[in-house]
């Protein structure tokens, strides 16, 4: 009886140990997956299935804002460009955002320097870059000189005698802060600017690359996704 009891105890102990290890691994996966999402990531993002941009319908945007469970709707335009500061240059991603972006995300929680999020005023356009990108360009938190941002002109013929004529060039000033986030995808390449600035830089008028939504904490995400898909129609994901 003692031998059988000992074997039973060992069996239960091993099974319990295996269960604890398995649950710990799953908990670790949960934390790992959660770490992939940042202050930049919306709850839902609508993008075109084909092409980089699309023209949003104002009536559809209004309908999206009325969906039960949707708190904020924001339009964004994201594309690649080259940033140059004095003798340093690197490829960057310009994320043009509208005035709802601050309500969509908790951007002010990750600002280093001036705690206020500002992308434009009557004088200039401002760009909030990642902390790692600040080191790459060597700008410091508040450089005196602007960052020159270049993007190719769409559909323009190449002018070899004047290469700069092939690019849109728009300066960006620092608002006195950078965002600090533990994600090199954003920290080393992203610059957040206004949607109007992105339109001018990339040669668009009203096109966007995504519509981003923030949901209420108690929102039914399945219902919201189904309603959004119905309103947007085919050609979107």
Beta strands, then each sheet from edge to edge (+ up, - down):
strand 1: 44-46
strand 2: 54-55
strand 3: 70-85
strand 4: 88-97
strand 5: 111-113
strand 6: 128-129
strand 7: 147-152
strand 8: 167-172
strand 9: 177-179
strand 10: 190-194
strand 11: 207-208
strand 12: 210-215
sheet 1: 1+ 12- 3+ 4- 10- 6+
sheet 2: 1+ 12- 3+ 7- 8+
sheet 3: 2+ 11-
sheet 4: 5+ 9-
end
